[in-house]
Structure formats: C-alpha cells, structure tokens
Amino acid sequence: MSITIWLALGLVLIVEGLGPLLFPRIWRRMILVMAQQLDTILRRFGGGLVVAGIVIYCMLRHRAGS
C-alpha cells in the first residue's frame, strides 16, 4: 500500500510541475487570480477536486478489483 501512495504523490508532483514548467506566465496569472477569489469559491473548487479525485479513485479501484 505504501508504494501506491508514493506513486500517487509522484504523479501529483509531475502534474503540478507541468504548469510552471511549460507555461510560467499563464500559471502565474492563474495563481494571482485564484489568490483574489473569495474563500467560499476556493472551498467549492477544492471540494469539487476532492470529489472528482474520489470518484476516479473508486472507479479505478473497482476496475482493478474485478
């Protein structure tokens, strides 16, 4: 199980690093715009990402189990 967590963390770091690596100006603007958003908007966005991640995890976990 622990290797799976490290693999997932590695993939997250790769995906998160692509923005500033390939599109630094656009990435910086996006961060500035997000920093100006209300807390409620950021919480909804974060919650949506968490739900999407859980759905993807459950779908893949279910598929791998069968």
ABEGO torsion letter per residue (X at the ends): XAAAAAAAAAAAAAAAAAAAAABAAAAAAAAAAAAABBAAAAAAAAAAAAAAAAAAAAAAAAAAAX
